[in-house]
């Protein structure tokens, strides 16, 4: 399929996903890198309590709170 046909199909709302190779798709600025952080037990307990209240994993709470703080700082 040529680019113009692809664009027209997309603009018409046609499902173009069969023409995409998503195995090589990347999200700029969203690549992950694992880091280790040591927290005191009291923080872990409070994080787990909040995570349970919200029904999400502890890691999600940490990511959201760090992201919020970084947005405020910039």
ChimeraX attribute file (.defattr): number of C-alpha atoms within 10 A of each C-alpha:
attribute: neighborCount
match mode: 1-to-1
recipient: residues
	/A:1	7
	/A:2	6
	/A:3	8
	/A:4	9
	/A:5	10
	/A:6	14
	/A:7	14
	/A:8	11
	/A:9	13
	/A:10	13
	/A:11	9
	/A:12	9
	/A:13	9
	/A:14	11
	/A:15	9
	/A:16	11
	/A:17	9
	/A:18	7
	/A:19	9
	/A:20	9
	/A:21	8
	/A:22	9
	/A:23	6
	/A:24	6
	/A:25	8
	/A:26	9
	/A:27	6
	/A:28	6
	/A:29	6
	/A:30	7
	/A:31	7
	/A:32	6
	/A:33	5
	/A:34	5
	/A:35	5
	/A:36	5
	/A:37	5
	/A:38	7
	/A:39	9
	/A:40	7
	/A:41	9
	/A:42	9
	/A:43	11
	/A:44	13
	/A:45	13
	/A:46	12
	/A:47	18
	/A:48	18
	/A:49	13
	/A:50	15
	/A:51	17
	/A:52	12
	/A:53	9
	/A:54	11
	/A:55	10
	/A:56	12
	/A:57	13
	/A:58	18
	/A:59	11
	/A:60	12
	/A:61	16
	/A:62	13
	/A:63	10
	/A:64	11
	/A:65	11
	/A:66	11
	/A:67	12
	/A:68	11
	/A:69	10
	/A:70	10
	/A:71	9
	/A:72	7
	/A:73	7
	/A:74	5
